[in-house]
Amino acid sequence: MNKDQVKGRVKTVEGTVKEVTGKVVGNKSLEEKGKAEKVVGKVQSGYGDIKEDIKNV
């Protein structure tokens, strides 16, 4: 596992927490920030996955 994979997965989890918290407290702004952070995390972890695949070739 490389740094991008780890950071991306952490961001995805943080985004999920923010999204759920925003839903629970009724804060649309926090909910939207959480959704955006999840997307960024998924992209970063995907980039890390590709880097790892290339490294293993």
Phi, psi and omega per residue, in radians:
M1 nan 2.430 3.122
N2 -1.906 3.074 -3.056
K3 -1.068 -0.683 -3.127
D4 -1.141 -0.663 3.098
Q5 -1.098 -0.805 -3.113
V6 -1.146 -0.887 -3.122
K7 -1.058 -0.701 3.141
G8 -1.124 -0.741 -3.137
R9 -1.204 -0.617 3.085
V10 -1.140 -0.766 3.119
K11 -1.084 -0.665 3.121
T12 -1.088 -0.769 3.123
V13 -1.148 -0.762 3.120
E14 -1.064 -0.716 3.117
G15 -1.105 -0.703 3.115
T16 -1.105 -0.744 3.125
V17 -1.084 -0.791 3.130
K18 -1.108 -0.733 -3.130
E19 -1.085 -0.839 -3.130
V20 -1.126 -0.742 3.130
T21 -1.071 -0.755 3.115
G22 -1.062 -0.700 3.110
K23 -1.130 -0.759 -3.071
V24 -1.143 -0.765 -3.082
V25 -1.574 -0.072 3.115
G26 1.357 0.471 -3.134
N27 -1.770 1.714 -3.081
K28 -1.099 -0.620 -3.127
S29 -1.100 -0.818 3.123
L30 -1.125 -0.682 3.121
E31 -1.088 -0.776 3.131
E32 -1.182 -0.672 3.077
K33 -1.087 -0.683 3.111
G34 -1.116 -0.742 3.106
K35 -1.087 -0.768 3.140
A36 -1.115 -0.717 -3.138
E37 -1.146 -0.625 3.082
K38 -1.085 -0.743 3.139
V39 -1.110 -0.795 3.122
V40 -1.048 -0.742 3.134
G41 -1.112 -0.713 3.134
K42 -1.155 -0.701 3.112
V43 -1.124 -0.793 -3.123
Q44 -1.128 -0.729 3.127
S45 -1.212 -0.590 3.059
G46 -1.116 -0.723 3.070
Y47 -1.062 -0.762 3.108
G48 -1.102 -0.665 3.096
D49 -1.095 -0.747 3.134
I50 -1.128 -0.756 3.106
K51 -1.029 -0.731 -3.127
E52 -1.163 -0.710 3.110
D53 -1.094 -0.746 -3.140
I54 -1.143 -0.700 -3.137
K55 -1.107 -0.586 -3.078
N56 -1.480 -0.023 -3.131
V57 -1.449 nan nan
